[in-house]
């Protein structure tokens, strides 16, 4: 089974972006989507943003995932995640 997770774009860096969910930031590739802006929500699978989604859909999806699997990624160990720094241009 494949699972895409809604995340919010917080920084753009060419064909990469920094996306955040519950305080955890991850670098994601934007190679599969167009016209992404800071603040947009994207569906992320295997490190790739695969579609831009509406904020309401993102929140509803996150609520369903929370109901099914427990807490959001607040408890996840983010130390293993590849990242671009918050202060990079």
Backbone atoms as SQL, in Angstrom:
CREATE TABLE atoms (id INTEGER PRIMARY KEY, chain TEXT, resi INTEGER, resn TEXT, atom TEXT, x REAL, y REAL, z REAL);
INSERT INTO atoms VALUES
  (1, 'A', 1, 'UNK', 'N', 0.841, -1.178, 0.000),
  (2, 'A', 1, 'UNK', 'CA', 0.000, 0.000, 0.000),
  (3, 'A', 1, 'UNK', 'C', 0.884, 1.239, 0.000),
  (4, 'A', 2, 'UNK', 'N', 0.513, 2.211, -0.796),
  (5, 'A', 2, 'UNK', 'CA', 1.218, 3.485, -0.853),
  (6, 'A', 2, 'UNK', 'C', 0.431, 4.516, -0.057),
  (7, 'A', 3, 'UNK', 'N', 1.149, 5.421, 0.557),
  (8, 'A', 3, 'UNK', 'CA', 0.496, 6.443, 1.363),
  (9, 'A', 3, 'UNK', 'C', 1.126, 7.793, 1.053),
  (10, 'A', 4, 'UNK', 'N', 0.294, 8.750, 0.675),
  (11, 'A', 4, 'UNK', 'CA', 0.744, 10.122, 0.469),
  (12, 'A', 4, 'UNK', 'C', 0.332, 10.953, 1.666),
  (13, 'A', 5, 'UNK', 'N', 1.210, 11.805, 2.126),
  (14, 'A', 5, 'UNK', 'CA', 0.958, 12.612, 3.322),
  (15, 'A', 5, 'UNK', 'C', 0.856, 14.090, 2.933),
  (16, 'A', 6, 'UNK', 'N', -0.198, 14.767, 3.352),
  (17, 'A', 6, 'UNK', 'CA', -0.297, 16.209, 3.096),
  (18, 'A', 6, 'UNK', 'C', 0.731, 16.974, 3.930),
  (19, 'A', 7, 'UNK', 'N', 1.458, 17.869, 3.275),
  (20, 'A', 7, 'UNK', 'CA', 2.437, 18.711, 3.948),
  (21, 'A', 7, 'UNK', 'C', 2.340, 20.112, 3.360),
  (22, 'A', 8, 'UNK', 'N', 2.723, 21.107, 4.168),
  (23, 'A', 8, 'UNK', 'CA', 2.673, 22.494, 3.714),
  (24, 'A', 8, 'UNK', 'C', 4.065, 22.959, 3.312),
  (25, 'A', 9, 'UNK', 'N', 4.150, 23.598, 2.160),
  (26, 'A', 9, 'UNK', 'CA', 5.423, 24.125, 1.659),
  (27, 'A', 9, 'UNK', 'C', 5.792, 25.371, 2.461),
  (28, 'A', 10, 'UNK', 'N', 7.019, 25.371, 2.999),
  (29, 'A', 10, 'UNK', 'CA', 7.480, 26.518, 3.781),
  (30, 'A', 10, 'UNK', 'C', 8.631, 27.271, 3.122),
  (31, 'A', 11, 'UNK', 'N', 9.315, 26.622, 2.172),
  (32, 'A', 11, 'UNK', 'CA', 10.437, 27.271, 1.494),
  (33, 'A', 11, 'UNK', 'C', 10.644, 26.600, 0.150),
  (34, 'A', 12, 'UNK', 'N', 10.933, 27.407, -0.866),
  (35, 'A', 12, 'UNK', 'CA', 11.221, 26.896, -2.200),
  (36, 'A', 12, 'UNK', 'C', 12.702, 27.053, -2.490),
  (37, 'A', 13, 'UNK', 'N', 13.252, 26.064, -3.202),
  (38, 'A', 13, 'UNK', 'CA', 14.663, 26.093, -3.581),
  (39, 'A', 13, 'UNK', 'C', 14.802, 25.367, -4.918),
  (40, 'A', 14, 'UNK', 'N', 14.484, 26.055, -6.003),
  (41, 'A', 14, 'UNK', 'CA', 14.539, 25.443, -7.330),
  (42, 'A', 14, 'UNK', 'C', 13.496, 24.353, -7.467),
  (43, 'A', 15, 'UNK', 'N', 13.952, 23.134, -7.801),
  (44, 'A', 15, 'UNK', 'CA', 13.012, 22.017, -7.935),
  (45, 'A', 15, 'UNK', 'C', 12.869, 21.226, -6.634),
  (46, 'A', 16, 'UNK', 'N', 13.307, 21.837, -5.530),
  (47, 'A', 16, 'UNK', 'CA', 13.148, 21.253, -4.191),
  (48, 'A', 16, 'UNK', 'C', 12.378, 22.230, -3.321),
  (49, 'A', 17, 'UNK', 'N', 11.826, 21.704, -2.251),
  (50, 'A', 17, 'UNK', 'CA', 11.124, 22.565, -1.297),
  (51, 'A', 17, 'UNK', 'C', 11.284, 21.986, 0.092),
  (52, 'A', 18, 'UNK', 'N', 11.071, 22.826, 1.065),
  (53, 'A', 18, 'UNK', 'CA', 10.990, 22.383, 2.442),
  (54, 'A', 18, 'UNK', 'C', 9.507, 22.322, 2.769),
  (55, 'A', 19, 'UNK', 'N', 9.056, 21.150, 3.218),
  (56, 'A', 19, 'UNK', 'CA', 7.645, 20.958, 3.552),
  (57, 'A', 19, 'UNK', 'C', 7.558, 20.581, 5.021),
  (58, 'A', 20, 'UNK', 'N', 6.478, 21.015, 5.673),
  (59, 'A', 20, 'UNK', 'CA', 6.344, 20.834, 7.116),
  (60, 'A', 20, 'UNK', 'C', 5.013, 20.191, 7.462),
  (61, 'A', 21, 'UNK', 'N', 5.085, 19.335, 8.478),
  (62, 'A', 21, 'UNK', 'CA', 3.889, 18.743, 9.075),
  (63, 'A', 21, 'UNK', 'C', 4.147, 18.590, 10.558),
  (64, 'A', 22, 'UNK', 'N', 3.327, 19.210, 11.364),
  (65, 'A', 22, 'UNK', 'CA', 3.411, 19.097, 12.827),
  (66, 'A', 22, 'UNK', 'C', 4.812, 19.344, 13.362),
  (67, 'A', 23, 'UNK', 'N', 5.474, 20.376, 12.841),
  (68, 'A', 23, 'UNK', 'CA', 6.786, 20.742, 13.335),
  (69, 'A', 23, 'UNK', 'C', 7.938, 19.958, 12.740),
  (70, 'A', 24, 'UNK', 'N', 7.660, 18.989, 11.888),
  (71, 'A', 24, 'UNK', 'CA', 8.706, 18.202, 11.237),
  (72, 'A', 24, 'UNK', 'C', 8.851, 18.700, 9.801),
  (73, 'A', 25, 'UNK', 'N', 10.077, 19.061, 9.411),
  (74, 'A', 25, 'UNK', 'CA', 10.337, 19.536, 8.053),
  (75, 'A', 25, 'UNK', 'C', 11.086, 18.481, 7.262),
  (76, 'A', 26, 'UNK', 'N', 10.744, 18.380, 5.998),
  (77, 'A', 26, 'UNK', 'CA', 11.381, 17.420, 5.098),
  (78, 'A', 26, 'UNK', 'C', 11.649, 18.099, 3.762),
  (79, 'A', 27, 'UNK', 'N', 12.729, 17.714, 3.136),
  (80, 'A', 27, 'UNK', 'CA', 12.984, 18.175, 1.784),
  (81, 'A', 27, 'UNK', 'C', 12.177, 17.297, 0.834),
  (82, 'A', 28, 'UNK', 'N', 11.485, 17.938, -0.095),
  (83, 'A', 28, 'UNK', 'CA', 10.710, 17.198, -1.084),
  (84, 'A', 28, 'UNK', 'C', 11.055, 17.711, -2.478),
  (85, 'A', 29, 'UNK', 'N', 10.958, 16.830, -3.444),
  (86, 'A', 29, 'UNK', 'CA', 11.176, 17.197, -4.838),
  (87, 'A', 29, 'UNK', 'C', 9.879, 17.755, -5.413),
  (88, 'A', 30, 'UNK', 'N', 10.010, 18.791, -6.226),
  (89, 'A', 30, 'UNK', 'CA', 8.863, 19.392, -6.902),
  (90, 'A', 30, 'UNK', 'C', 8.828, 19.033, -8.388),
  (91, 'A', 31, 'UNK', 'N', 9.599, 18.046, -8.784),
  (92, 'A', 31, 'UNK', 'CA', 9.716, 17.697, -10.194),
  (93, 'A', 31, 'UNK', 'C', 8.407, 17.215, -10.816),
  (94, 'A', 32, 'UNK', 'N', 7.455, 16.766, -10.018),
  (95, 'A', 32, 'UNK', 'CA', 6.212, 16.216, -10.550),
  (96, 'A', 32, 'UNK', 'C', 5.027, 17.183, -10.491),
  (97, 'A', 33, 'UNK', 'N', 5.240, 18.386, -9.958),
  (98, 'A', 33, 'UNK', 'CA', 4.154, 19.362, -9.823),
  (99, 'A', 33, 'UNK', 'C', 4.589, 20.706, -10.404),
  (100, 'A', 34, 'UNK', 'N', 3.596, 21.523, -10.736),
  (101, 'A', 34, 'UNK', 'CA', 3.881, 22.850, -11.284),
  (102, 'A', 34, 'UNK', 'C', 3.234, 23.926, -10.424),
  (103, 'A', 35, 'UNK', 'N', 3.786, 25.119, -10.502),
  (104, 'A', 35, 'UNK', 'CA', 3.197, 26.308, -9.878),
  (105, 'A', 35, 'UNK', 'C', 2.968, 26.168, -8.376),
  (106, 'A', 36, 'UNK', 'N', 3.917, 25.594, -7.670),
  (107, 'A', 36, 'UNK', 'CA', 3.821, 25.466, -6.216),
  (108, 'A', 36, 'UNK', 'C', 4.340, 26.754, -5.584),
  (109, 'A', 37, 'UNK', 'N', 3.627, 27.244, -4.584),
  (110, 'A', 37, 'UNK', 'CA', 4.003, 28.454, -3.871),
  (111, 'A', 37, 'UNK', 'C', 4.157, 28.146, -2.386),
  (112, 'A', 38, 'UNK', 'N', 4.931, 28.966, -1.686),
  (113, 'A', 38, 'UNK', 'CA', 5.031, 28.851, -0.235),
  (114, 'A', 38, 'UNK', 'C', 3.626, 28.993, 0.340),
  (115, 'A', 39, 'UNK', 'N', 3.268, 28.098, 1.253),
  (116, 'A', 39, 'UNK', 'CA', 1.944, 28.091, 1.855),
  (117, 'A', 39, 'UNK', 'C', 1.018, 27.048, 1.256),
  (118, 'A', 40, 'UNK', 'N', 1.335, 26.574, 0.051),
  (119, 'A', 40, 'UNK', 'CA', 0.522, 25.539, -0.575),
  (120, 'A', 40, 'UNK', 'C', 0.667, 24.219, 0.164),
  (121, 'A', 41, 'UNK', 'N', -0.373, 23.409, 0.084),
  (122, 'A', 41, 'UNK', 'CA', -0.313, 22.044, 0.589),
  (123, 'A', 41, 'UNK', 'C', -0.088, 21.108, -0.580),
  (124, 'A', 42, 'UNK', 'N', 0.797, 20.139, -0.386),
  (125, 'A', 42, 'UNK', 'CA', 1.069, 19.138, -1.405),
  (126, 'A', 42, 'UNK', 'C', 0.925, 17.755, -0.791),
  (127, 'A', 43, 'UNK', 'N', 0.619, 16.796, -1.638),
  (128, 'A', 43, 'UNK', 'CA', 0.573, 15.408, -1.216),
  (129, 'A', 43, 'UNK', 'C', 1.951, 14.832, -1.485),
  (130, 'A', 44, 'UNK', 'N', 2.624, 14.332, -0.437),
  (131, 'A', 44, 'UNK', 'CA', 4.005, 13.865, -0.537),
  (132, 'A', 44, 'UNK', 'C', 4.049, 12.345, -0.437),
  (133, 'A', 45, 'UNK', 'N', 4.740, 11.736, -1.402),
  (134, 'A', 45, 'UNK', 'CA', 4.954, 10.284, -1.394),
  (135, 'A', 45, 'UNK', 'C', 6.399, 10.023, -1.800),
  (136, 'A', 46, 'UNK', 'N', 7.109, 9.266, -0.991),
  (137, 'A', 46, 'UNK', 'CA', 8.491, 8.864, -1.279),
  (138, 'A', 46, 'UNK', 'C', 9.396, 10.047, -1.622),
  (139, 'A', 47, 'UNK', 'N', 9.193, 11.164, -0.925),
  (140, 'A', 47, 'UNK', 'CA', 10.057, 12.321, -1.114),
  (141, 'A', 47, 'UNK', 'C', 9.672, 13.223, -2.269),
  (142, 'A', 48, 'UNK', 'N', 8.575, 12.916, -2.946),
  (143, 'A', 48, 'UNK', 'CA', 8.115, 13.717, -4.066),
  (144, 'A', 48, 'UNK', 'C', 6.754, 14.327, -3.766),
  (145, 'A', 49, 'UNK', 'N', 6.591, 15.601, -4.094),
  (146, 'A', 49, 'UNK', 'CA', 5.266, 16.205, -4.088),
  (147, 'A', 49, 'UNK', 'C', 4.579, 15.685, -5.343),
  (148, 'A', 50, 'UNK', 'N', 3.461, 14.978, -5.172),
  (149, 'A', 50, 'UNK', 'CA', 2.816, 14.372, -6.339),
  (150, 'A', 50, 'UNK', 'C', 1.588, 15.147, -6.797),
  (151, 'A', 51, 'UNK', 'N', 1.071, 16.040, -5.950),
  (152, 'A', 51, 'UNK', 'CA', -0.012, 16.924, -6.370),
  (153, 'A', 51, 'UNK', 'C', -0.173, 18.053, -5.365),
  (154, 'A', 52, 'UNK', 'N', -0.697, 19.168, -5.853),
  (155, 'A', 52, 'UNK', 'CA', -1.048, 20.282, -4.986),
  (156, 'A', 52, 'UNK', 'C', -2.491, 20.049, -4.559),
  (157, 'A', 53, 'UNK', 'N', -2.749, 20.199, -3.248),
  (158, 'A', 53, 'UNK', 'CA', -4.101, 19.943, -2.749),
  (159, 'A', 53, 'UNK', 'C', -4.620, 21.136, -1.958),
  (160, 'A', 54, 'UNK', 'N', -5.914, 21.210, -1.838),
  (161, 'A', 54, 'UNK', 'CA', -6.599, 22.253, -1.097),
  (162, 'A', 54, 'UNK', 'C', -6.322, 22.108, 0.400),
  (163, 'A', 55, 'UNK', 'N', -6.208, 23.218, 1.110),
  (164, 'A', 55, 'UNK', 'CA', -5.930, 23.197, 2.547),
  (165, 'A', 55, 'UNK', 'C', -6.983, 22.405, 3.316),
  (166, 'A', 56, 'UNK', 'N', -8.258, 22.574, 2.962),
  (167, 'A', 56, 'UNK', 'CA', -9.320, 21.851, 3.657),
  (168, 'A', 56, 'UNK', 'C', -9.184, 20.340, 3.456),
  (169, 'A', 57, 'UNK', 'N', -8.874, 19.914, 2.249),
  (170, 'A', 57, 'UNK', 'CA', -8.662, 18.485, 1.968),
  (171, 'A', 57, 'UNK', 'C', -7.463, 17.975, 2.765),
  (172, 'A', 58, 'UNK', 'N', -6.393, 18.786, 2.835),
  (173, 'A', 58, 'UNK', 'CA', -5.201, 18.395, 3.599),
  (174, 'A', 58, 'UNK', 'C', -5.567, 18.175, 5.067),
  (175, 'A', 59, 'UNK', 'N', -6.309, 19.115, 5.658),
  (176, 'A', 59, 'UNK', 'CA', -6.686, 18.989, 7.072),
  (177, 'A', 59, 'UNK', 'C', -7.598, 17.792, 7.313),
  (178, 'A', 60, 'UNK', 'N', -8.564, 17.572, 6.426),
  (179, 'A', 60, 'UNK', 'CA', -9.449, 16.418, 6.571),
  (180, 'A', 60, 'UNK', 'C', -8.662, 15.110, 6.483),
  (181, 'A', 61, 'UNK', 'N', -7.727, 15.049, 5.557),
  (182, 'A', 61, 'UNK', 'CA', -6.896, 13.849, 5.397),
  (183, 'A', 61, 'UNK', 'C', -6.049, 13.614, 6.638),
  (184, 'A', 62, 'UNK', 'N', -5.448, 14.680, 7.168),
  (185, 'A', 62, 'UNK', 'CA', -4.626, 14.544, 8.373),
  (186, 'A', 62, 'UNK', 'C', -5.461, 14.099, 9.568),
  (187, 'A', 63, 'UNK', 'N', -6.678, 14.609, 9.675),
  (188, 'A', 63, 'UNK', 'CA', -7.564, 14.178, 10.761),
  (189, 'A', 63, 'UNK', 'C', -7.892, 12.691, 10.642),
  (190, 'A', 64, 'UNK', 'N', -8.169, 12.222, 9.428),
  (191, 'A', 64, 'UNK', 'CA', -8.451, 10.795, 9.222),
  (192, 'A', 64, 'UNK', 'C', -7.237, 9.929, 9.557),
  (193, 'A', 65, 'UNK', 'N', -6.054, 10.383, 9.148),
  (194, 'A', 65, 'UNK', 'CA', -4.839, 9.637, 9.470),
  (195, 'A', 65, 'UNK', 'C', -4.591, 9.599, 10.967),
  (196, 'A', 66, 'UNK', 'N', -4.873, 10.718, 11.630),
  (197, 'A', 66, 'UNK', 'CA', -4.701, 10.782, 13.083),
  (198, 'A', 66, 'UNK', 'C', -5.669, 9.812, 13.778),
  (199, 'A', 67, 'UNK', 'N', -6.908, 9.782, 13.320),
  (200, 'A', 67, 'UNK', 'CA', -7.885, 8.843, 13.890),
  (201, 'A', 67, 'UNK', 'C', -7.449, 7.397, 13.693),
  (202, 'A', 68, 'UNK', 'N', -6.923, 7.100, 12.515),
  (203, 'A', 68, 'UNK', 'CA', -6.556, 5.725, 12.175),
  (204, 'A', 68, 'UNK', 'C', -5.256, 5.288, 12.848),
  (205, 'A', 69, 'UNK', 'N', -4.255, 6.155, 12.844),
  (206, 'A', 69, 'UNK', 'CA', -2.913, 5.747, 13.272),
  (207, 'A', 69, 'UNK', 'C', -2.411, 6.426, 14.535),
  (208, 'A', 70, 'UNK', 'N', -3.190, 7.290, 15.143),
  (209, 'A', 70, 'UNK', 'CA', -2.747, 7.969, 16.360),
  (210, 'A', 70, 'UNK', 'C', -2.208, 9.344, 16.050),
  (211, 'A', 71, 'UNK', 'N', -1.305, 9.802, 16.881),
  (212, 'A', 71, 'UNK', 'CA', -0.772, 11.167, 16.778),
  (213, 'A', 71, 'UNK', 'C', -0.159, 11.417, 15.415),
  (214, 'A', 72, 'UNK', 'N', -0.191, 12.687, 15.003),
  (215, 'A', 72, 'UNK', 'CA', 0.481, 13.075, 13.767),
  (216, 'A', 72, 'UNK', 'C', 1.961, 12.833, 13.949),
  (217, 'A', 73, 'UNK', 'N', 2.793, 13.370, 13.133),
  (218, 'A', 73, 'UNK', 'CA', 4.210, 13.071, 13.177),
  (219, 'A', 73, 'UNK', 'C', 4.944, 13.746, 14.322),
  (220, 'A', 74, 'UNK', 'N', 4.216, 14.227, 15.324),
  (221, 'A', 74, 'UNK', 'CA', 4.849, 14.909, 16.449),
  (222, 'A', 74, 'UNK', 'C', 5.860, 14.010, 17.142),
  (223, 'A', 75, 'UNK', 'N', 5.600, 12.704, 17.154),
  (224, 'A', 75, 'UNK', 'CA', 6.473, 11.772, 17.841),
  (225, 'A', 75, 'UNK', 'C', 7.538, 11.177, 16.936),
  (226, 'A', 76, 'UNK', 'N', 7.512, 11.527, 15.652),
  (227, 'A', 76, 'UNK', 'CA', 8.461, 10.963, 14.697),
  (228, 'A', 76, 'UNK', 'C', 9.864, 11.486, 14.976),
  (229, 'A', 77, 'UNK', 'N', 10.853, 10.648, 14.710),
  (230, 'A', 77, 'UNK', 'CA', 12.242, 11.054, 14.846),
  (231, 'A', 77, 'UNK', 'C', 12.671, 11.707, 13.545),
  (232, 'A', 78, 'UNK', 'N', 12.776, 13.022, 13.545),
  (233, 'A', 78, 'UNK', 'CA', 13.098, 13.771, 12.334),
  (234, 'A', 78, 'UNK', 'C', 14.595, 13.792, 12.049),
  (235, 'A', 79, 'UNK', 'N', 15.425, 13.224, 12.896),
  (236, 'A', 79, 'UNK', 'CA', 16.872, 13.306, 12.706),
  (237, 'A', 79, 'UNK', 'C', 17.340, 12.562, 11.470),
  (238, 'A', 80, 'UNK', 'N', 16.556, 11.638, 10.944),
  (239, 'A', 80, 'UNK', 'CA', 16.939, 10.860, 9.771),
  (240, 'A', 80, 'UNK', 'C', 16.535, 11.532, 8.460),
  (241, 'A', 81, 'UNK', 'N', 15.792, 12.627, 8.523),
  (242, 'A', 81, 'UNK', 'CA', 15.228, 13.240, 7.324),
  (243, 'A', 81, 'UNK', 'C', 16.260, 14.080, 6.579),
  (244, 'A', 82, 'UNK', 'N', 16.342, 13.934, 5.247),
  (245, 'A', 82, 'UNK', 'CA', 17.174, 14.846, 4.468),
  (246, 'A', 82, 'UNK', 'C', 16.512, 16.216, 4.469),
  (247, 'A', 83, 'UNK', 'N', 17.332, 17.284, 4.498),
  (248, 'A', 83, 'UNK', 'CA', 16.754, 18.623, 4.631),
  (249, 'A', 83, 'UNK', 'C', 17.535, 19.649, 3.852),
  (250, 'A', 84, 'UNK', 'N', 16.847, 20.720, 3.524),
  (251, 'A', 84, 'UNK', 'CA', 17.514, 21.948, 3.131),
  (252, 'A', 84, 'UNK', 'C', 17.327, 22.882, 4.313),
  (253, 'A', 85, 'UNK', 'N', 18.295, 23.689, 4.577),
  (254, 'A', 85, 'UNK', 'CA', 18.201, 24.503, 5.788),
  (255, 'A', 85, 'UNK', 'C', 17.170, 25.599, 5.628),
  (256, 'A', 86, 'UNK', 'N', 16.587, 26.012, 6.750),
  (257, 'A', 86, 'UNK', 'CA', 15.578, 27.053, 6.787),
  (258, 'A', 86, 'UNK', 'C', 16.135, 28.381, 6.250),
  (259, 'A', 87, 'UNK', 'N', 17.445, 28.592, 6.404),
  (260, 'A', 87, 'UNK', 'CA', 18.024, 29.874, 6.014),
  (261, 'A', 87, 'UNK', 'C', 18.678, 29.846, 4.643),
  (262, 'A', 88, 'UNK', 'N', 18.573, 28.725, 3.906),
  (263, 'A', 88, 'UNK', 'CA', 19.163, 28.704, 2.563),
  (264, 'A', 88, 'UNK', 'C', 18.303, 29.522, 1.622),
  (265, 'A', 89, 'UNK', 'N', 18.894, 30.008, 0.555),
  (266, 'A', 89, 'UNK', 'CA', 18.160, 30.876, -0.378),
  (267, 'A', 89, 'UNK', 'C', 17.682, 30.132, -1.566);
